Amino acid sequence: MLKKIIRFTNNLKLKHKLIISYILVVMIPVLIVGGSLVGFFRSEAMERAIDQATNNVEKTKSQLGNMLRVPVDVSNTLLLDKDLERVVSTRYDNVLELTKAYLNYSGFQQFPRTYREVASVRFYYDNPTLINNTQLIPVTDSIAKTEWYQEALKTKSIRWAYIAVDDVLPVGKLSLIRQLPFPDQRTSGVLMVSLDQEELNRILRQEPFETLIVDDQGIIVAAQKPGLVGRVLDQMDYGRNLSTKGKGTHQLEIKGEKSYVVVDDVFPESSANGLKIISFFSTESIVKDANRVSLIGLLIILLVLLFALAFVYIVSFLTSNRLLRLSRHLNRLALGDLNVVSRIDGNDEIGQLYRQFNYMVESIRMLMDQVVEKTEQNTALELAQREIKLKMMASQINPHFLFNALESIRMNAHMKGEKEIANVVRLLGRLMRKNLEVGRERTPLKEEVEMVRSYLEIQKFRYESRLQYELNVDPEANEIRLPPLIIQPLVENSVVHGVEDKEDGVEVVIEIRKLENHILVKVKDNGLGMTPERLAEVQGSISGSEESEEKRIGLRNVHQRLVLSYGEPHGLKISSKYGKGTEISFTIPCNV
């Protein structure tokens, strides 16, 4: 899979690679990060809204609890009021006597004046001699049949209920309902303490979200909109039965919109039932501002990315156009046109490469002229035929090396420094000159080693970390003279096959030692190696005719030149183990 991706990438044009790299490395990650930030801001806004609603409900719960404590204290006070027991339990013979009793008792009147939370106080007692003065009320059949009156007589605990306007008295308020027993009379009455509606609504007036207070029957007892008080929650157009939701945060659809609902319960002390606080808000109202800001941010980012994409496209087009012109000049050079001259403006890496290209072409032209001149001179010598054969063998180096090196320079020119490019081109020129100087019959070993070093440095530039090498030369062997281009083809064979066959690269070790009467040269690599069958095939090809195998022409020429120069014992010796690597060695007599 990786090889297919690499092959696909290598087949793309440079400008397409730059554009795709920009989209993959910059545009897509930025859009992903932008989208993530939008989601994060939405989530943060929603969490803050939920926290705010929860805190508001807690605050409302605290304020409501403080308010409900007032009627509880009033009821506790009246529970011990002996004057109240005397007034309501007395049987009056006439209205005058009853009027005097009412005027002498002022226990109920003080509470609305003292506590703004209390709207009114009423006491219901079964005494037919009493007259309804809106505070002390005799129990009639209609009152006795009401649900709140019957529930109050069943328990001595406090109950909270909304007394509707259409009941026996037009109360229309949340009220405390409590049985007040009179042990001495062995009777009891029912106390009703009604809360001030304005005070209840005031608790909710400053809330940012819609908030309701309902009793255990689902009747709204307080709301931000006073018109909702007294209505049954289940009959509202919320689309959900909110009164059945337990304490906590719920995600529901209210009035066709996705919403969050925060519910909490309030149970005053000594109460048999309690109240419920419901606060809700729509999701869209919370994230609307975050969505608008995020959308504007994404549009700005998208415009910047598109502008940068256009800029990358223009730069890549100009760069690839200059490199294509260089490629055309290289093709002309490959076809043998040594008069090609590159004229490219600019002082960047590509401009430097063009100038080095012109210098290289000029050097090749001069070297070619020198080779031609040298060849013409050698035609007059007595051993011209053997010399020409040796030169032809020496000149059969791999021509693709030049183009591979230049291609590597081209692909890396835009990311490398000028000095590095100049150094590689210099090494390439020197290597070309050495390759073409085949007219000399012998060359010092140190010059051959320098040429090998130049070749390895160029290949190191090309393959980077995939190529490692080690060059160990005995100083006593530096002045030994040997035929040119003997070691370099062996090193090239190890580098090319090692890098191509192993994804993690190859390490090449060149060892040259002076022994007693000869020089030993070894070229080792840790490449893929060869099977015994392949090794036998290679050994047979280097000793065969020129038509036996074209792929091993470098090794065959080196072997035959060694055999022609020093005899059969000094030819190439090849050993290899599959998966371990390959070692090629030969010897040179010291007295030749």
C-alpha positions as CSV (number, residue, x, y, z in Angstrom):
1,M,0.0,0.0,0.0
2,L,2.8,2.4,0.9
3,K,4.6,1.6,-2.3
4,K,1.5,2.4,-4.3
5,I,1.1,5.7,-2.5
6,I,4.7,6.6,-3.2
7,R,4.4,5.6,-6.8
8,F,1.2,7.7,-7.2
9,T,2.9,10.7,-5.5
10,N,6.0,10.4,-7.7
11,N,3.8,10.4,-10.8
12,L,2.2,13.7,-9.9
13,K,3.4,17.0,-11.2
14,L,5.2,19.3,-8.8
15,K,2.4,22.0,-8.7
16,H,-0.1,19.3,-8.0
17,K,2.0,18.0,-5.2
18,L,2.2,21.4,-3.6
19,I,-1.5,22.1,-4.0
20,I,-2.4,18.6,-2.6
21,S,0.1,19.1,0.3
22,Y,-1.4,22.5,1.1
23,I,-4.9,21.0,1.1
24,L,-4.0,18.0,3.3
25,V,-1.6,19.8,5.6
26,V,-3.1,23.2,6.0
27,M,-6.7,23.6,4.6
28,I,-8.3,20.4,5.9
29,P,-6.7,20.6,9.4
30,V,-7.7,24.2,9.7
31,L,-11.3,23.5,8.7
32,I,-11.4,20.5,11.1
33,V,-10.1,22.7,13.9
34,G,-12.6,25.4,13.0
35,G,-15.5,23.0,13.0
36,S,-14.3,21.6,16.4
37,L,-14.1,25.1,17.8
38,V,-17.7,25.8,16.6
39,G,-18.9,22.6,18.3
40,F,-16.8,23.5,21.4
41,F,-18.3,27.0,21.6
42,R,-21.8,25.6,21.2
43,S,-21.2,23.1,23.9
44,E,-19.7,25.7,26.2
45,A,-22.6,28.1,25.6
46,M,-25.1,25.3,26.3
47,E,-23.3,24.2,29.5
48,R,-23.1,27.8,30.7
49,A,-26.8,28.2,30.1
50,I,-27.6,25.0,32.0
51,D,-25.4,26.0,34.9
52,Q,-27.0,29.5,34.9
53,A,-30.5,28.0,34.8
54,T,-29.6,25.5,37.6
55,N,-28.1,28.4,39.7
56,N,-31.2,30.5,39.1
57,V,-33.5,27.6,40.1
58,E,-31.4,27.2,43.3
59,K,-31.7,30.9,44.0
60,T,-35.4,30.8,43.4
61,K,-35.7,27.8,45.6
62,S,-33.9,29.6,48.4
63,Q,-36.0,32.7,48.1
64,L,-39.2,30.7,47.9
65,G,-38.2,28.7,51.0
66,N,-37.7,31.9,52.9
67,M,-41.1,33.2,51.8
68,L,-42.9,30.0,52.7
69,R,-41.3,30.0,56.1
70,V,-43.4,33.1,57.0
71,P,-46.9,31.4,56.7
72,V,-45.5,28.4,58.5
73,D,-44.5,30.7,61.4
74,V,-47.9,32.3,61.3
75,S,-49.6,28.9,61.5
76,N,-47.4,27.9,64.4
77,T,-48.3,31.1,66.3
78,L,-52.0,30.5,65.7
79,L,-51.7,26.9,66.8
80,L,-51.1,28.1,70.4
81,D,-53.6,31.0,70.3
82,K,-56.1,30.4,73.1
83,D,-58.0,33.6,72.2
84,L,-58.7,32.1,68.8
85,E,-60.0,28.9,70.4
86,R,-62.2,30.9,72.7
87,V,-63.7,33.1,69.9
88,V,-64.5,30.3,67.4
89,S,-65.7,27.7,70.0
90,T,-68.2,30.0,71.8
91,R,-71.9,29.6,71.0
92,Y,-73.3,33.1,70.6
93,D,-76.9,33.9,71.4
94,N,-77.1,37.1,69.3
95,V,-75.3,39.1,66.7
96,L,-74.2,41.8,69.2
97,E,-72.4,39.4,71.3
98,L,-70.7,37.9,68.3
99,T,-69.7,41.4,67.0
100,K,-68.1,42.3,70.3
101,A,-66.1,39.0,70.2
102,Y,-64.9,39.8,66.7
103,L,-63.9,43.4,67.6
104,N,-62.0,42.2,70.7
105,Y,-60.0,39.6,68.7
106,S,-57.4,41.2,66.3
107,G,-55.1,38.2,65.9
108,F,-55.5,37.8,62.1
109,Q,-55.2,41.5,61.2
110,Q,-51.7,41.9,62.4
111,F,-50.1,39.3,60.1
112,P,-50.8,41.0,56.7
113,R,-49.6,44.3,58.2
114,T,-46.4,42.7,59.6
115,Y,-45.5,40.4,56.8
116,R,-45.7,41.5,53.2
117,E,-45.6,37.9,52.1
118,V,-49.0,37.2,53.7
119,A,-52.1,38.4,51.8
120,S,-54.8,37.1,54.2
121,V,-55.5,34.7,57.0
122,R,-58.7,32.7,57.2
123,F,-60.0,30.1,59.8
124,Y,-62.8,27.7,59.1
125,Y,-64.6,26.2,62.1
126,D,-67.8,24.2,62.5
127,N,-69.8,26.7,64.6
128,P,-73.2,27.8,63.0
129,T,-73.4,30.8,65.4
130,L,-70.4,32.4,63.6
131,I,-70.7,34.9,60.8
132,N,-68.3,35.0,57.8
133,N,-66.2,38.1,58.1
134,T,-63.6,36.9,55.5
135,Q,-61.4,35.9,58.4
136,L,-63.4,33.7,60.8
137,I,-65.7,31.6,58.6
138,P,-68.2,29.0,59.7
139,V,-68.1,25.7,57.8
140,T,-70.9,25.2,55.4
141,D,-71.8,22.2,53.3
142,S,-70.1,23.6,50.2
143,I,-66.9,24.2,52.2
144,A,-67.0,20.8,53.8
145,K,-67.1,19.2,50.4
146,T,-64.0,21.0,49.1
147,E,-60.9,18.8,48.5
148,W,-58.5,21.0,50.4
149,Y,-60.8,21.1,53.5
150,Q,-61.2,17.3,53.5
151,E,-57.4,16.8,53.0
152,A,-56.6,19.2,55.9
153,L,-58.8,17.2,58.3
154,K,-57.1,13.9,57.5
155,T,-53.6,15.1,58.7
156,K,-52.1,17.5,61.1
157,S,-49.3,18.3,58.6
158,I,-49.1,21.4,56.5
159,R,-50.4,21.3,53.0
160,W,-49.9,23.7,50.2
161,A,-52.5,24.3,47.5
162,Y,-53.7,26.9,45.0
163,I,-57.2,28.0,46.0
164,A,-58.9,28.9,42.8
165,V,-61.2,31.9,42.3
166,D,-64.2,29.9,41.7
167,D,-64.1,28.1,45.1
168,V,-66.2,29.1,48.0
169,L,-64.2,32.3,48.5
170,P,-62.4,34.1,45.6
171,V,-58.9,33.6,46.9
172,G,-56.9,32.8,43.7
173,K,-53.6,32.4,45.5
174,L,-51.2,29.8,46.8
175,S,-52.2,29.1,50.4
176,L,-51.1,27.2,53.5
177,I,-53.8,24.7,54.6
178,R,-53.4,23.4,58.2
179,Q,-55.7,21.7,60.8
180,L,-55.7,23.5,64.2
181,P,-56.9,21.1,66.9
182,F,-58.5,22.3,70.1
183,P,-57.9,19.5,72.6
184,D,-60.1,21.1,75.3
185,Q,-63.1,21.3,72.9
186,R,-62.2,18.0,71.2
187,T,-62.7,19.8,67.9
188,S,-60.5,21.3,65.2
189,G,-60.6,23.9,62.6
190,V,-58.8,24.6,59.3
191,L,-56.4,27.5,58.9
192,M,-55.7,29.0,55.5
193,V,-52.8,31.5,55.1
194,S,-52.8,32.9,51.6
195,L,-49.5,34.3,50.1
196,D,-49.3,37.6,48.4
197,Q,-49.3,36.9,44.6
198,E,-47.1,40.0,43.8
199,E,-44.4,38.8,46.1
200,L,-44.5,35.4,44.6
201,N,-44.2,36.7,41.0
202,R,-41.4,39.1,42.1
203,I,-39.2,36.1,42.8
204,L,-39.4,35.1,39.2
205,R,-39.5,38.5,37.6
206,Q,-35.7,38.9,37.1
207,E,-35.1,35.4,35.8
208,P,-33.6,35.3,32.2
209,F,-35.3,32.0,31.3
210,E,-39.0,31.2,31.5
211,T,-39.7,29.9,35.1
212,L,-42.8,28.6,36.8
213,I,-43.8,27.5,40.3
214,V,-46.5,24.8,40.4
215,D,-48.2,22.8,43.2
216,D,-48.5,19.1,43.4
217,Q,-51.7,19.2,41.3
218,G,-49.9,20.8,38.4
219,I,-51.5,24.3,38.9
220,I,-49.2,27.3,38.2
221,V,-49.0,29.3,41.4
222,A,-46.4,31.8,40.2
223,A,-45.0,32.9,36.8
224,Q,-43.1,35.6,35.1
225,K,-46.3,36.2,33.1
226,P,-49.0,36.8,35.7
227,G,-51.7,35.7,33.3
228,L,-50.5,32.1,33.6
229,V,-51.2,31.9,37.4
230,G,-54.1,29.5,38.1
231,R,-53.8,27.6,34.8
232,V,-53.1,23.8,34.8
233,L,-49.6,23.0,33.5
234,D,-50.9,19.9,31.6
235,Q,-53.3,22.0,29.6
236,M,-50.6,24.4,28.4
237,D,-49.2,24.2,24.8
238,Y,-45.8,23.1,25.9
239,G,-46.2,19.7,24.2
240,R,-44.9,17.8,27.2
241,N,-46.3,17.0,30.6
242,L,-43.7,19.0,32.6
243,S,-45.4,18.3,36.0
244,T,-44.4,14.7,35.8
245,K,-40.7,15.4,35.4
246,G,-38.5,14.7,38.4
247,K,-35.8,16.8,39.8
248,G,-32.8,17.4,37.5
249,T,-32.1,18.6,34.0
250,H,-34.0,17.2,31.0
251,Q,-33.7,17.7,27.3
252,L,-37.2,17.9,25.7
253,E,-39.0,19.4,22.7
254,I,-41.2,22.3,23.9
255,K,-43.4,24.2,21.5
256,G,-41.7,22.4,18.6
257,E,-38.2,23.5,19.7
258,K,-35.4,21.5,21.3
259,S,-35.2,22.8,24.9
260,Y,-33.6,22.1,28.2
261,V,-35.8,21.9,31.4
262,V,-34.4,22.3,34.9
263,V,-36.7,21.0,37.7
264,D,-36.3,21.3,41.5
265,D,-38.6,20.6,44.4
266,V,-39.4,22.7,47.5
267,F,-40.6,21.0,50.7
268,P,-41.1,23.4,53.6
269,E,-40.7,22.0,57.1
270,S,-43.7,20.0,58.5
271,S,-45.3,19.9,55.1
272,A,-47.1,16.9,53.6
273,N,-46.6,18.1,50.1
274,G,-44.4,20.7,48.3
275,L,-44.0,22.9,45.3
276,K,-42.1,22.4,42.1
277,I,-39.9,25.0,40.3
278,I,-39.6,24.5,36.5
279,S,-37.3,26.6,34.3
280,F,-36.8,26.0,30.6
281,F,-35.1,27.6,27.6
282,S,-34.8,26.7,23.9
283,T,-31.5,25.4,22.6
284,E,-31.6,27.7,19.5
285,S,-31.9,30.8,21.6
286,I,-28.7,29.9,23.5
287,V,-26.5,28.9,20.5
288,K,-27.8,31.5,18.1
289,D,-25.1,34.1,19.0
290,A,-22.4,31.4,19.1
291,N,-23.5,30.1,15.7
292,R,-23.4,33.6,14.2
293,V,-19.9,34.4,15.6
294,S,-18.7,30.9,14.5
295,L,-20.1,31.3,11.0
296,I,-18.4,34.7,10.5
297,G,-15.1,33.2,11.8
298,L,-15.4,30.2,9.5
299,L,-16.1,32.5,6.5
300,I,-13.0,34.6,7.3
301,I,-10.8,31.4,7.7
302,L,-12.2,30.0,4.4
303,L,-11.4,33.3,2.5
304,V,-7.9,33.3,3.9
305,L,-7.4,29.7,3.0
306,L,-8.6,30.3,-0.6
307,F,-6.3,33.3,-1.0
308,A,-3.4,31.2,0.3
309,L,-4.4,28.4,-2.1
310,A,-4.3,30.8,-5.0
311,F,-0.9,32.1,-3.9
312,V,0.5,28.5,-3.6
313,Y,-0.9,27.7,-7.1
314,I,0.8,30.7,-8.6
315,V,4.2,30.0,-6.9
316,S,4.0,26.3,-7.9
317,F,3.1,27.2,-11.5
318,L,6.1,29.6,-11.8
319,T,8.5,27.1,-10.1
320,S,7.3,24.1,-12.1
321,N,7.5,26.1,-15.4
322,R,11.2,26.9,-14.7
323,L,11.9,23.3,-13.8
324,L,10.2,22.1,-17.0
325,R,12.5,24.4,-19.0
326,L,15.5,22.9,-17.3
327,S,14.1,19.4,-18.0
328,R,13.8,20.2,-21.7
329,H,17.5,21.4,-21.7
330,L,18.5,18.1,-20.0
331,N,16.7,16.1,-22.6
332,R,18.6,18.0,-25.3
333,L,21.8,17.2,-23.4
334,A,20.8,13.6,-23.2
335,L,20.3,13.5,-26.9
336,G,23.9,14.7,-27.4
337,D,23.4,18.4,-27.9
338,L,26.4,19.9,-26.1
339,N,25.6,23.4,-27.4
340,V,22.5,23.8,-25.3
341,V,22.6,26.9,-23.1
342,S,20.1,27.6,-20.3
343,R,19.0,31.2,-19.8
344,I,16.9,31.5,-16.6
345,D,16.7,34.6,-14.5
346,G,16.7,34.7,-10.8
347,N,19.2,34.2,-7.9
348,D,17.2,31.5,-6.1
349,E,18.2,27.8,-5.9
350,I,16.7,27.1,-9.4
351,G,18.7,30.0,-10.9
352,Q,21.8,28.7,-9.2
353,L,21.0,25.2,-10.6
354,Y,20.7,26.7,-14.1
355,R,24.1,28.4,-13.9
356,Q,25.7,25.2,-12.6
357,F,24.0,23.3,-15.5
358,N,25.6,25.7,-18.0
359,Y,29.0,25.2,-16.3
360,M,28.5,21.4,-16.3
361,V,27.6,21.4,-20.1
362,E,30.7,23.6,-20.8
363,S,32.9,21.2,-18.7
364,I,31.4,18.2,-20.5
365,R,32.1,19.8,-23.9
366,M,35.7,20.5,-22.9
367,L,36.1,17.0,-21.6
368,M,34.6,15.5,-24.7
369,D,37.0,17.6,-26.8
370,Q,39.9,16.3,-24.7
371,V,38.7,12.7,-25.1
372,V,38.4,13.1,-28.8
373,E,41.8,14.6,-29.0
374,K,43.3,11.9,-26.8
375,T,41.6,9.2,-28.9
376,E,43.0,10.6,-32.1
377,Q,46.5,10.6,-30.6
378,N,46.3,7.0,-29.4
379,T,45.3,5.7,-32.9
380,A,48.9,6.1,-33.9
381,L,50.2,3.8,-31.2
382,E,51.2,0.2,-31.8
383,L,48.8,-1.1,-29.1
384,A,45.9,1.0,-30.3
385,Q,43.5,-1.9,-30.6
386,R,44.0,-3.1,-27.0
387,E,43.9,0.5,-25.6
388,I,40.7,1.3,-27.5
389,K,39.1,-1.8,-26.2
390,L,40.1,-0.9,-22.6
391,K,38.8,2.7,-23.1
392,M,35.5,1.4,-24.5
393,M,35.1,-0.9,-21.5
394,A,36.0,2.0,-19.1
395,S,33.5,4.3,-20.8
396,Q,30.6,1.9,-20.3
397,I,29.5,3.4,-17.0
398,N,25.8,3.7,-16.2
399,P,24.6,6.8,-18.1
400,H,21.5,7.0,-16.0
401,F,23.5,8.1,-12.9
402,L,23.8,11.6,-14.3
403,F,20.1,12.0,-14.8
404,N,19.1,10.4,-11.5
405,A,21.5,12.8,-9.7
406,L,20.2,15.8,-11.5
407,E,16.6,14.7,-10.9
408,S,17.3,14.5,-7.2
409,I,18.8,18.0,-7.3
410,R,15.8,19.2,-9.1
411,M,13.3,17.7,-6.7
412,N,15.2,19.0,-3.6
413,A,16.3,22.4,-5.0
414,H,13.5,24.4,-3.5
415,M,14.2,23.1,0.1
416,K,18.0,23.0,0.1
417,G,20.5,25.8,0.7
418,E,22.6,27.3,-2.1
419,K,25.9,26.0,-0.7
420,E,24.6,22.4,-0.6
421,I,23.4,22.6,-4.2
422,A,26.7,24.1,-5.3
423,N,28.6,21.4,-3.5
424,V,26.6,18.6,-5.1
425,V,27.0,20.1,-8.6
426,R,30.7,20.5,-8.0
427,L,31.0,16.9,-6.9
428,L,29.0,15.8,-9.9
429,G,31.2,17.8,-12.3
430,R,34.4,16.3,-10.7
431,L,32.9,12.9,-11.0
432,M,32.1,13.4,-14.6
433,R,35.5,14.6,-15.4
434,K,37.0,11.5,-13.7
435,N,34.7,9.2,-15.6
436,L,35.7,10.7,-18.9
437,E,39.5,10.8,-18.2
438,V,39.9,7.2,-19.3
439,G,42.9,8.0,-21.4
440,R,45.3,7.4,-18.6
441,E,46.4,3.8,-18.2
442,R,47.0,4.1,-14.5
443,T,45.7,6.5,-11.8
444,P,46.8,6.8,-8.1
445,L,44.7,5.0,-5.7
446,K,44.0,8.2,-3.7
447,E,42.4,9.8,-6.8
448,E,40.2,6.7,-7.3
449,V,39.2,6.9,-3.6
450,E,38.4,10.6,-4.0
451,M,36.2,9.8,-7.0
452,V,34.4,7.1,-4.9
453,R,33.9,9.6,-2.1
454,S,32.4,12.1,-4.5
455,Y,30.1,9.5,-5.8
456,L,29.0,8.5,-2.3
457,E,28.4,12.1,-1.3
458,I,26.2,12.7,-4.3
459,Q,24.2,9.5,-3.6
460,K,24.0,10.5,0.1
461,F,22.5,13.8,-1.1
462,R,20.1,11.8,-3.2
463,Y,19.0,9.1,-0.7
464,E,19.7,11.0,2.5
465,S,19.4,8.7,5.6
466,R,18.7,5.7,3.4
467,L,22.4,5.5,2.6
468,Q,25.3,5.2,5.1
469,Y,28.8,4.5,4.1
470,E,32.3,3.9,5.6
471,L,35.6,4.4,3.8
472,N,38.7,2.8,5.3
473,V,41.9,3.2,3.3
474,D,45.4,2.2,4.4
475,P,47.6,5.3,4.0
476,E,50.4,3.1,2.6
477,A,48.3,2.2,-0.4
478,N,47.5,5.8,-1.5
479,E,50.3,6.0,-4.1
480,I,49.6,2.6,-5.7
481,R,48.5,3.1,-9.3
482,L,45.7,1.1,-10.8
483,P,43.3,1.3,-13.8
484,P,40.7,4.1,-13.5
485,L,37.0,3.4,-12.8
486,I,37.7,0.1,-11.0
487,I,36.2,0.7,-7.6
488,Q,33.4,3.1,-8.4
489,P,31.2,0.6,-10.4
490,L,31.4,-1.9,-7.5
491,V,30.3,0.9,-5.0
492,E,27.5,1.9,-7.4
493,N,26.3,-1.6,-7.7
494,S,26.0,-1.9,-3.9
495,V,24.3,1.5,-3.5
496,V,21.8,1.1,-6.3
497,H,20.7,-2.5,-5.5
498,G,20.8,-1.9,-1.7
499,V,18.6,1.2,-1.7
500,E,16.2,-0.3,-4.3
501,D,15.8,-3.6,-2.5
502,K,15.5,-2.3,1.2
503,E,13.1,0.3,2.3
504,D,15.2,1.3,5.3
505,G,18.3,1.8,3.1
506,V,21.8,0.3,3.0
507,E,25.2,0.7,4.6
508,V,28.3,0.4,2.3
509,V,31.7,-0.3,3.7
510,I,34.8,0.1,1.4
511,E,38.0,-1.3,2.9
512,I,41.5,-1.0,1.2
513,R,44.5,-2.6,2.9
514,K,48.1,-3.1,1.8
515,L,49.2,-6.7,2.4
516,E,52.7,-8.2,1.9
517,N,52.8,-8.1,-1.9
518,H,49.4,-6.9,-3.0
519,I,46.6,-4.5,-2.3
520,L,43.2,-6.0,-1.1
521,V,40.1,-4.0,-2.0
522,K,36.7,-5.0,-0.5
523,V,33.2,-3.5,-1.1
524,K,30.6,-4.8,1.4
525,D,27.0,-3.9,1.9
526,N,24.1,-5.0,4.1
527,G,21.6,-5.1,1.3
528,L,19.1,-7.9,0.4
529,G,21.9,-10.2,-0.9
530,M,21.5,-13.0,-3.4
531,T,20.3,-16.5,-3.4
532,P,22.9,-19.2,-4.3
533,E,21.2,-19.6,-7.7
534,R,21.4,-15.9,-8.4
535,L,25.0,-15.7,-7.2
536,A,26.0,-18.4,-9.6
537,E,24.2,-16.6,-12.4
538,V,26.0,-13.3,-11.7
539,Q,29.4,-15.1,-11.5
540,G,28.8,-16.7,-14.8
541,S,27.7,-13.4,-16.4
542,I,30.8,-11.4,-15.5
543,S,33.0,-14.0,-17.1
544,G,30.9,-14.5,-20.2
545,S,30.6,-12.6,-23.5
546,E,29.3,-9.0,-23.8
547,E,26.0,-10.3,-25.1
548,S,25.5,-12.7,-22.2
549,E,23.8,-10.2,-19.9
550,E,23.5,-6.4,-20.4
551,K,22.4,-5.7,-16.8
552,R,25.8,-6.7,-15.3
553,I,27.9,-4.7,-17.8
554,G,29.6,-2.7,-15.0
555,L,30.8,-5.8,-13.0
556,R,31.8,-7.6,-16.2
557,N,33.9,-4.7,-17.5
558,V,35.7,-4.3,-14.2
559,H,36.4,-8.1,-14.0
560,Q,37.7,-8.2,-17.6
561,R,39.9,-5.1,-17.1
562,L,41.4,-6.6,-14.0
563,V,42.0,-9.9,-15.8
564,L,43.5,-8.2,-18.8
565,S,45.7,-6.0,-16.6
566,Y,46.8,-8.5,-13.9
567,G,45.7,-11.9,-14.8
568,E,42.9,-14.3,-13.9
569,P,43.7,-14.6,-10.1
570,H,43.2,-10.9,-9.6
571,G,39.6,-10.8,-11.0
572,L,36.4,-10.1,-9.0
573,K,35.4,-12.5,-6.2
574,I,31.8,-12.2,-5.2
575,S,30.2,-13.7,-2.0
576,S,26.6,-13.1,-0.9
577,K,24.0,-14.4,1.5
578,Y,20.4,-13.8,0.9
579,G,19.0,-11.3,3.6
580,K,22.6,-10.6,4.9
581,G,24.3,-8.7,2.1
582,T,27.0,-8.9,-0.6
583,E,30.8,-8.6,-0.6
584,I,32.9,-8.0,-3.7
585,S,36.7,-8.0,-3.6
586,F,39.8,-8.0,-5.8
587,T,43.6,-7.7,-5.4
588,I,46.2,-5.6,-7.2
589,P,49.9,-6.6,-7.2
590,C,52.2,-4.0,-5.6
591,N,55.1,-4.5,-8.1
592,V,53.1,-3.8,-11.3
